[in-house]
Amino acid sequence: MSQTKSYNTLALKGLDYNDDEFRTDMSSVGIDIPFDLLYKPEMNTYVINKMYEQNYSKFLNSTNPFTGEYYTDKEAKEEAGKLRQDALDNLDFIYSNTEK
């Protein structure tokens, strides 16, 4: 018997949006979720980490508005890390406010 509970954050918030649909939408922004992660809570952490990688890359190729120079590697990691931590905190909040 396969699992049918969707774990994407929109589904966890009560929207009729399954993990297969989520996978298709994430693929359109360059994040390919492995099929074996669908319908598992680990999928969200995988997506957050892939978003971290994308954000890190974008910061490395962007100008830091505070310095007027390109982000250093350290700055890019810090900024991408802040976004990842915010996403993980949001995920924890969603999990704590949904039925398991």
C-alpha positions in Angstrom: 0.0 0.0 0.0 1.5 3.4 -1.0 1.3 6.5 1.1 -1.2 9.1 0.0 -0.6 11.8 2.5 1.1 14.8 0.8 3.8 16.5 2.8 4.4 19.7 0.7 3.7 22.7 2.8 0.6 23.8 0.9 -1.0 20.4 1.4 0.0 20.5 5.1 -1.8 23.8 5.3 -5.0 22.1 4.0 -4.9 22.9 0.3 -5.8 20.2 -2.3 -2.3 20.0 -3.8 -0.5 16.7 -3.9 3.2 16.0 -3.9 3.2 15.0 -7.5 1.8 18.4 -8.5 4.4 20.0 -6.2 7.2 18.0 -7.9 6.1 19.3 -11.3 6.0 22.9 -10.0 9.4 22.6 -8.4 10.9 21.1 -11.5 9.8 24.3 -13.4 12.2 26.3 -11.1 15.1 23.9 -11.4 14.5 21.6 -8.4 14.0 18.0 -9.3 12.6 16.1 -6.4 13.4 12.3 -6.5 10.3 10.2 -6.8 11.4 8.2 -3.7 11.0 11.4 -1.6 7.4 12.1 -2.6 4.8 11.6 0.2 7.5 11.7 2.8 8.3 14.5 5.2 12.0 14.4 4.2 10.9 15.9 0.8 10.6 19.3 2.4 14.1 19.4 3.8 15.5 18.2 0.5 13.7 21.1 -1.3 14.9 23.6 1.3 18.5 22.4 0.8 18.2 22.7 -3.0 16.8 26.2 -2.6 19.8 27.0 -0.4 22.1 25.9 -3.2 20.2 28.1 -5.7 20.2 31.1 -3.4 23.9 30.7 -2.6 24.7 30.6 -6.4 22.6 33.7 -7.0 24.2 35.6 -4.1 27.7 34.8 -5.5 26.7 36.4 -8.8 25.0 39.5 -7.2 26.1 42.8 -5.8 25.8 43.1 -2.0 23.8 46.3 -1.5 25.7 47.1 1.7 29.2 47.0 0.1 28.6 47.7 -3.6 30.8 44.7 -4.3 30.0 41.2 -5.3 29.1 39.0 -2.4 32.1 37.1 -1.0 31.8 33.4 -0.6 31.3 33.8 3.1 28.6 36.5 2.7 26.8 34.4 0.1 26.8 31.4 2.4 25.5 33.5 5.3 22.7 35.1 3.3 21.6 31.8 1.8 21.9 30.2 5.2 19.6 32.8 6.7 17.0 32.0 4.1 17.4 28.3 4.7 17.0 28.7 8.4 13.9 30.8 7.9 12.4 28.1 5.7 13.3 25.4 8.2 11.7 27.4 11.0 8.6 27.9 8.9 8.5 24.2 8.2 8.8 23.4 11.9 5.9 25.8 12.6 3.8 24.1 9.9 4.5 20.7 11.3 3.7 21.8 14.8 0.3 23.1 13.7 -0.8 20.1 11.6 -2.1 16.7 12.5 0.3 14.0 11.8 
